[in-house]
Amino acid sequence: MHVGALELGLTVHAAASLKDRRRTVESLKRRVRTRFNAAVADLDADPAPARAAIGVVCVSNDPRRLDAQLRAIVEFVEALHLDLEVTHDHIEIVQV
């Protein structure tokens, strides 16, 4: 069994407050969960209105499939027309 983890760093352009940031991040999390059936969490312990980080985790028997799915999630987030931009992404796949 393989576990794939993705960390996405985001800049939320339209967030003037933490409430705006939270609304945008929650919308993004819901879309990723629905489309890719993946576990998604907000990773920021001390959130600033303009920055966010989310983590996505998937499980599979095939590490290539995991890598393709996590890269598809990055492309999906970049293609969304939410007021955010992907600043960095990090994918790690571990055999358990």
C-alpha positions in Angstrom: 0.0 0.0 0.0 1.2 3.5 -0.9 0.2 6.8 0.7 0.5 10.0 -1.3 0.6 13.4 0.4 0.4 16.8 -1.3 1.1 20.1 0.3 -0.2 23.2 -1.5 0.9 26.7 -0.6 -1.7 29.3 -1.7 -2.0 33.1 -2.0 -5.6 34.2 -1.5 -5.8 37.5 -3.5 -9.4 38.6 -2.5 -9.0 37.9 1.2 -9.3 41.1 3.2 -10.1 39.2 6.4 -9.7 35.7 7.9 -13.4 35.1 7.1 -12.8 35.7 3.4 -9.8 33.4 3.5 -11.7 30.7 5.3 -14.6 30.9 2.8 -12.2 30.5 -0.2 -10.2 27.7 1.4 -13.4 25.8 2.5 -14.7 26.0 -1.1 -11.5 24.7 -2.4 -11.4 21.8 0.1 -15.0 20.8 -0.8 -14.2 20.8 -4.5 -11.1 18.7 -4.2 -12.9 16.2 -1.9 -15.8 15.9 -4.2 -13.9 15.5 -7.5 -11.0 13.3 -6.3 -12.3 11.5 -3.2 -9.3 12.6 -1.2 -8.8 13.7 2.4 -8.1 17.5 2.5 -7.1 19.7 5.5 -6.3 23.3 6.1 -2.6 23.2 7.4 -2.2 26.8 8.7 -1.9 27.0 12.4 -1.7 30.8 12.5 -3.5 31.9 9.3 -2.8 35.2 7.6 -5.6 36.5 5.4 -3.5 36.4 2.2 -1.8 33.0 2.7 -3.0 29.5 3.1 -1.7 25.9 3.0 -3.7 22.8 2.5 -2.8 19.1 2.6 -4.2 16.4 0.5 -3.8 12.6 1.2 -4.6 9.6 -1.1 -4.1 5.9 -0.8 -3.4 3.4 -3.6 -1.6 0.2 -4.5 0.1 1.9 -7.4 2.6 4.8 -6.7 2.4 6.0 -10.3 -1.4 6.3 -10.0 -0.9 8.3 -6.8 1.6 10.6 -8.4 -0.7 11.2 -11.4 -3.7 11.9 -9.1 -1.9 14.3 -6.9 -0.5 16.2 -10.0 -4.1 16.3 -11.4 -5.2 17.9 -8.1 -2.5 20.6 -8.5 -3.6 21.2 -12.1 -7.3 21.3 -11.0 -6.6 23.9 -8.3 -4.6 26.0 -10.7 -7.4 25.9 -13.2 -10.1 26.9 -10.8 -11.4 30.4 -11.1 -11.2 31.1 -7.3 -9.3 34.2 -6.2 -6.2 32.2 -5.3 -2.9 31.2 -6.7 -0.7 28.2 -6.1 2.7 29.4 -4.8 4.2 26.0 -4.2 3.4 22.3 -4.2 5.2 19.3 -2.7 4.3 15.7 -3.4 5.6 12.8 -1.3 4.7 9.1 -1.8 5.5 6.6 1.0 5.1 2.8 0.9 3.5 1.5 4.1 
